[in-house]
Amino acid sequence: MPSRIEDYGLIGDCETAALVGRDGSIDWLCWPAFDSDACFAALLGTSKNGRWLITPAEKITGTSRRYKGDTLILETRFETESGAVALIDFMPPRGHASDVVRLVRGLSGRVKMHMELVIRFGFGGGVPWVKKNPDGPGLLAISGPDMAVLRTPVETRGEDMTTVADFEVGEGDTVPFVLTYGPSHLPVPALLDPEAALKDTEDYWTEWSSRSTYDGGRHHDLVMRSLITLKALTYAPSGGIVAAPTTSLPEKLGGARNWDYRFCWLRDATFTLLALMNSGYTEEAAAWHNWLLRAVAGMPADMQIMYGIMGQRRLLEWEAEWLPGYEGAQPVRVGNAAHAQLQLDVYGELIDAFHQSRMAKLELEEENWSLECTVVDHLADVWDKPDHGIWERRDAPRHYVFSKVMCWVAFDRAIKSAERFGLKAPLVKWRVLREAIHRDVCQRGFDHDLNSFVESYGSKVLDASLLLLPSVGFLPPADPRIRGTIDAVEKYMMRDGFVLRHDPREVSDETQPIEGAFLACSLWLADAYVLAGDIDKAQTMFDRVVAVANDLGLLAEEFDSGAGRQTGNFPQALTHIALINTAHNLSDARAAAEKPVVQRSQ
């Protein structure tokens, strides 16, 4: 059985990432990139589907772990009756090859250790051919186009399609293990110096973290960890940011809502830009902006809600039927069919992101405005169509309120960019459409009996995206309709103090387990409280969310308050982005920041 989702730590090289369990097992790694096939897939199955375990071979009396400062170097400490060891796991920033480095250091006494390496390229389905490296030290594991080479001074042996080793570590000793990926048709990657790689990795992350401008008091460490996580989920060659490094971790334990999140969503664009720009990372913000520009280039009618890490459009969905799924949650999905859905809100997110970039004085390419005008002109023809909404429902399209609001945002931000920066635009036409959309939403998307905006036109239920209406400037926070919506969310949409994304009153034929609370939505409520001037309620909500982070400060997509478990893909970029932005909003509201933050310009 895999570990609980919250029992994993994250390491990565800004092109892919691995999950390391508290037990010393790497249970997930897609190699060589985030969207590649997994070579360790025990997370979605068993150890036979691939993992790399290093652990004491004797009874463990205590375990603790931490990141080394503001880095992505994970240190796990094992205590036994005969001594203590530290397992240091990291992936050096990508050079010519991708490496996973594991150092076993003796802290006290002398401890017997055990290593098991099960490489299974192809999402746990393929047993590689393993042989000694003919050109130097190490073992080669080859399967089709993929190759991995293990280098260690420890003697290894083969047992039941597994590479194993037994060794001892005394106080002051360090035993290195380095696993390196390379294409099987190329020469074996060069040997890595583990200690030099450790220093280089620490220097890299320490320098990167030192650029942060956030100074938010008692939550500084959590915000810094969220920023590091966001950087770790960035595909460095393109600037794209994946929603999570995993696929098919269930939104409902034991359920079928299991999706592949190893792609880049346009919906996260503005939130991501604000999180990076507010925290001093303008270089990363510019890279994300440029990725957006390249990804959506082409006909606006062909614009997708998500793309691959290099901007790929075809993200065909299939099922890895040989994997039993996380704690039996099936199916295990690879690819994401939702990429082909019409979701009108992403047009608003795109134009808003470009507007925020201008307001932050990022250097934009000249063709930006031409592309934006083309997108807005297309939106003029399609804004009144039904779509699948922010939550990517796979049933019949509806007129979702949030989708219409974000269409309004697209016109609003385009108008303001044109006005503020002197850009040529059909302003009269755009202003008429902006007003028409606003009127349509207020007339058809607001329920007077509930005194609240609703999920979709004619609906009697809510959804959590309505909490973003004041944040995007659709109506002032003090507007009675906004206050009524917040009251309705508090009344109908909360469980154990957390915000659900779907209204539990909704009648559904689905016979799935109860979904956990969507953590970003709880932070959106905190933001709504900040805008309403209720700082204490906002702080309480923020504290409630950060309290469910694991011991390393990492958060998944959702939290099952009944089971006390994190659920959904992990770690989740949107959750960490929301945490960063809410922390900034709270700091600004309490006048704790030393300089103004970049607010979402309206």
N, C-alpha and C positions, 0 to 999 in steps of 0.2 A: 504494500500500500504506500502511496506517496504521502508526504507530510501534509499537515494543514497548510493552506495557502499562506497564512501569515507567518509560518515557520521558515519561510524562504528569505534569503538575502539575494541581492543583485550584484553581479559583476559584469563588466562589459568593456569593449574597446571602441565605442562610438561607431561601430558598424554591425555589431550583433551583441547579444547579451546572454548570460547564463544565470540560472537560479540554483543557489546553493542551500541545501537544507541544514537545519540545526544539527543534524546527525552527521554532517560531513559528506553528504552525497550531492553531487551535481546531477539533478534530475531533468534539466531542460537546457538544451543548447541547439540553436539553429545555426548551421555553419555552411558557408562563410558569412552570410548576411542574415538580417532579421527575418527576411521572407524566404530563406532557403529551407530545405528539408531539415528536420531535426535529426541530429546524430545521438542525442540523449533525449529519450521520450518517456522515461519512467514516470514523469509527472502525469501522463495520460494513460498509464498502464501499470506495468510492473518493472522490476529491475531487468528482466529479460528484454525489455524494449529500449535499453540503453541507459547507463548511468556511470558515474565515476565516484566511488566511495573511498574515502580515507578516514579511518577511525581507530581508536584504541581497540586492541584485541583482548582487552580485559574489561572488567566491570567499570562502567563510568559512574562516578559518584557526584559529578557536577559538570554543568556546561554553561558557558556564557559566551557572548559574542559582541562585537562592536566593529564599526568602521574606524580606520586609523585616521583620526582628525577629519577634515573636510575632503576626503578622498573616496575612491571607490575600491579601496583595498579592505577586504573583509578578514577579520581575525576572529577565529573561533577557538575558545580555550576549553580543553577537556581535562577534567580532574579524575584521577584514578587512585587506588590505594597505594600504588607504587610510584606515583609522581604526577606531573602535569605537562601537557604539551600544548602548543599553539599551532593551529592550522591556518596559514595565511594564503588566501585565495585572491587572485587578481588577473586581469587581462591587460597587458600593456597596450597603450594607444597604438593603433594599427600601423605597422611599418610595411615591409614587403609580404609578411604573412600574419596570420592570426594565431595568437598563442593563449593558452590557459596555463597559468603558473600556479603551482601548489607547493608551498614550503612547509615542512613539518619541523618545528623548533622545540627542542627540549627545554622546559622551564625549570623543572626540578625532578630529582629521582631518575629512574630509568623505566620507560614505558614501552610495552610491546604494541606494535601497530600492525594494521592489516589494510591492504589496498585491493580493490576490485575495479577493473576497468572493462565496461561492456559498451563497445562502440556498435551502434546500429544505425547506419545511414538510411535515409528514406523513411523518416518518421517511425523508427523502431522496427522496420520490417526486413532489413537486409543484414545478413551476417557477413562481415568483410573477410577478405583473405589477409591473414596476419603472418608476417615473416620478419626476419632480422634485416635491418638496414644494411645492404651490401656495401655501402659507401661510407659507413661510419657507425657510431653508436646509435642504439635505439631500435624500436620495433615499428614496422610499417603496417598500417591497416588500410587496405585498399578495397573500394567497392565502386565499380563503375567510374564515374568522373571524380570521385572523392578520395582523398588520402589524408590520413592523420599519422603523425610520427610521435611516439612516446620516448622521451629521453629521461633517464634517471640512473643514479649509481646503484640503485637497489636491484638485486637479481629478481627477475620475474619468471613466471611459468604459466602455461596454459592449462585451464581446467574448465571443461564443459563450455566451450566457446567463450571463455572469459579469461582475461589476463589478470593474474593475482600476484601478490607479493606479501611477505611477512618480514618485518624488520623491527629493530629497536632504536629508540632515540633517548640519549642521555642528556642531562643538563648541559646546555651550551652547544649541543649538536644541531645542525640544520641539514635535513634531507630534502633535496629538491625533486620535483616531478614537473616536467614541461610537456604539454601536448600541443602540437602545432598542426594546423590545417594547410593543405596545399592541393592544387589540382593534380590528379593522378598521372597526367601525361607530362608533367614538368618535373625538373629535378627536385629532390628532397629539400625542403626549406633549410636555411642555414641554422646552425646551433645557436641558441640564445643563452646569454649569461644571466641566470636567474637573479642574482643579487644586484647586478647592474640594472636589470629590468625593473626590479622592485624600486630602486632609487629613482629611475626615470619616471615610473608611474606615479610615485608619490610627488615628485616635483611637478609633473604635469597637472595633477588635480589640485595641488596646493596653490599653484599659480593661477589656475582657472578660478578657483573659489575666492581667491583674494580680490578678484575684480568685482565682486558683489558689492552693491551700494546699500543693501538692505540692512537696517538697524532697528529691529522691532522688539527689543527687549527679550522677555522670557521665551518667546517662540522662535528665536533666531535659529537655533539648531535645526528645528523642524523645517523651517523655510529653506535653510541652506541645503538640507538633505533633499528637499523637493526640487530645488534648482539643479543639484547634481544628478538626480534621477532624470530630470527633463533633458539634461545634456547627454546622459547615457542612452536615452531613447532617440537621440538624433543620429541620423545616418550621415556621417561627416562628408562623404563625397558629394552629396546633393543638397544637404540642409533640411531634408524632409524629416519629420518627427513622427514616429509610429505611436499609435494609441496605446500599445502595450507590446511586450516582446513575446507574448504567448497567444495560443489559440485554444478555444474550447474549454477554458475554465468556466464552470457553470454559473450563470446568474442565479439560478435556483439549484441548490444542492440536490442531486439526483434527477434534475430536470433535463429538458432538451434545448433550452435557450443557451446554446454554446456556439460562440461565434469566433471567427479569426480576426484578431485585432492588430495584426502585424503590418498594418497599412497606415496611410496618412489621411486623416479626415479634414476636409475644408471647414467643417463646422467648428473646429478648435482654433481656427486661424486667429481671430481677434483676441481671444483669451490668451493664446500663446504669445502673441506679440506684446500684449500688455505685461504679462508675467516677466518676459525677458527684458523689455525696455525699462520697466519700473525698477528692475534689479541691476541695471547697469550693463546688460549684455546686448549691446547694440549690434555687435558683429553677428551673433547668433540670430538676432531678430532680422537683420538684413538677409542672412542666408535663408531663413524661413520664408521671408517675403519673396525672394527670388525663386525659391522652389515653387511657391504658389503661382507666380507669373508663368513659369515654364509649364507647369502641370495643366493649367487651364487654357493654354494657348490653343487657338483653333476656333471652331464654330461654337458660340454660346449654347446652342441647342444640344451640343454634345457634351457639355460640362457635367462632370460626375461629382458625387458627394465625397468620394475617396479615390485615392490613387496609390500606386505602388511607391516604394521608397525612391525610385528614380523617375517617378511620374507615369509609370505604366498604367494603362487603362483597363486591360483585360485581366480581371481578378476572378477567374472562373472558380466556382465552388464545387468541391467534391468531398467525399467522406472516406476517412481512413478506417475502414471497417475492421481491420485487425487489432485496433487499439480499443480496449474496453472503456476508456474515458476516465476522467478524474472521479474517483469514488463511484464509478459505474455510470456517470452522467454521459449519455450518448445522444446523438452521434458526435464523433470527433470530426470537425469540419476544417477543411483547408481551402483558402480562398473565401470570398464573401460576395454572395449574389446581390446584396443590397447596393453594390456599386452601380447597378443599372437602374436603380429607382429614381423617380422624379421627387426631389426634396427641395422645395422652393426656398427654404430658409438659407441654403448655402450661398445663394446669390447675394443675399444681404450680408452674410459673414465675409464674403470676398470683398465687396465694395467697402465695407466698414474697415476691414484690415488695411486696404490701400489708403483709406482716409487717415487711419491712425498712423500709418507710416509717414504720410506727409506731415501730419501734425508733429510727429517726433523728429522731423527733419532728416529722415533716412534718405539716402541717395537713391532715387528711383530711376528706372530706365525710361527713356522718352516714350516708348510705345505703350507705357502703362495706361495713359489717359485714353488713348484710342481703343484699347481693349476694354476699358471700363465702360466707355460710351456704347460700344457694341453689345456688352453684356446687359446694360440697363435698357437699351432699345429692345433687346430680345425679351427682357422681363416685362416690358410694357405689353407684350402680346400674350404672356402666359401666366401673369400673376393671379388671375382669377380662376385658374384651373385647380382641381383637387390634386393632392399629392400624398406621399406616404409619411410625411412628418419627421420631426427630429428623432423620434424613437424607432424609425425604420420599420414600421409595422408591415407585415407581409400579407395583409388583407386588402380589401378594396380601398382605393384612395378616398380621402376626405378633404374638406376645407378646414385644415388645421389653423387655429388662431395664431400660433407662434409662427407658422410659415408665412401667413399674411403680414404679420408684424415685421418680419425680417424683409419682406418685399418692400414695405414702407421704409425700412432702414436703408435699403439699397438706394432708393430715390433720394431720401433725406441726405445721406452722406455724399452722394454724387453732386447734389445741389450745393452743399456746403463746401465741397472741394472746389467746385467751379467758382463759387462766389469768393472764397477766401484767397485762392491762388490764381485767379484771373484766367481760368481755363475755358475754352470755347465749348458751349453746350446749349441744347434747346431748353433753356430754363423754364419757359412758359409751359411747355408740354410736361416737363418733369414735375413742376409744382402742381399742375392739375391732377396728375396721376397720384402724387403723394397725398393730396387731400382726399381723393376718391378712395384710396386704400384705407386711409385712416377712418373715414366715415363708414366704410363697409365693415371694418372690424368692430367699431363701436356699436353699430346697429345690429350686426348679425352674430358677433362673437361674445356679447355680454348678456348674461341672464339676470333679469331684474329680480326674479324670485330668489335666486341664490345670492344676489348682489355681488356677482363675481364674473370675471371672464371665464370661459369654459374651454375645454380641449379643442372642440371643433364646432362649426356652425350647427346649431340645433341640438347640440349635446347637453346633457344634464350633469356631466362629470367634468372633473378638472384634470390637469396634468402639471407636472412641476415646472415645465418650461415657462409657464405664465409668470413665474417669479422674476423672469428676466425683463419683463415689460418696462419697469422703471429704470433698470440699468441701461437699456438701449435708448431711453429717452422718448418712448412712445407716449407716455403720459407722466406728469410730475408725480413724485412719490406721495405728495399730500392729496392727490386727486382721490375723491371718495371711492371711485371704481378700483383704484389700486389698493387702497386700504381694505376694501371689501374682499378683494381677491386674496390678499395676505391672510385675512381672517378666515376665509373659506379653506385655504391651504392648511392653516393650523387646525381647523375643525375636522377636515375630511382626509387629509393627505399625510398624516403623521402616524408613526408607530414607534413607541418607546422613545420619543423625543427626536427621531430622525424623520426626514422627509422621503416619502416614496415618490417614484416618478410617475406611476400610474395610479389613478383613483381606485381604491379597493372596492368602491361601490359599483364599479363597472361590471355589468353582466357579461360573462364570457363562457364559451363552451370548453375552454381549455381546462384540462384536469391535471395541471402541473402543480408542484409544490409552491408555497408562497415565496415570492421574490424578496430579496433583501432590500434595504433602503439604499438608494443611489446617493453616494456620499457627496458628489458634486452638487446635487440638488439641495442638500442640507446647507452647504456653503452659499448657494444662491440665496437661500432664505436669510442667512446672516447678512449678505450684501444688501438685501432689501431692507432689513432692519437698520443698517447703517444709513442708507439713503433716507429712511423715515426718521432718523435722529434717535433711534432707540439703541444706543451703543451697548448698553449692558446686556440686552437680549442677544445682540449680535455676538458679543464676546462669549456668552454662555453657549450659544450654538457652535461657535468655532471651537471652543474647548471640548465640547462633546464629540465633535468629529475627530480632532487630533488625538483624543484619548483612546481611540480604537486603532491607531497606528501600531504596527508591531514594534518590537524592542529596537529595531533599526530605523524607525521612522517611516516605514513604507506602507502604502495603502493600496488596496485593490479597488475595483469599480464599486462594489456594494458591501454592505454589512448586514448580516443576518442577526438581528438583535435577539431572536429567540434562541438560536444556537450559539450566540456569542462568537460567530465566525465571520471572517472576511470571505467574500464570494466574488466571482467574476474574474476577468483577466487581471494579471498582476505583474509588476506594479502598473497602475493605470495613470497615464499621462494627464487626462482631464481632471482626475481627482487632485493630483499634485499641483496642476496649474491653478485650479480653483482655490486650493489652500494658499498658494503664493498670493493670489490676487486679493483674497479676503484678508489676509494678514496685512497687506499694504493698505487696504481700505480702512481697517481698524486703526492702524498706526497713523494714517493721515487724519482720521476723525479725532483721534486723541492728541493730535499735534505732537506725536512722538518722533516723526521723521525730521531730519535736519534740513531736507530740501523737498520741494513739491514733487509728488509722484505724477506720472503720466496717466491722467484719467481718461476714460473712454470718451473721446470728444463727440459731442452731439451737435 
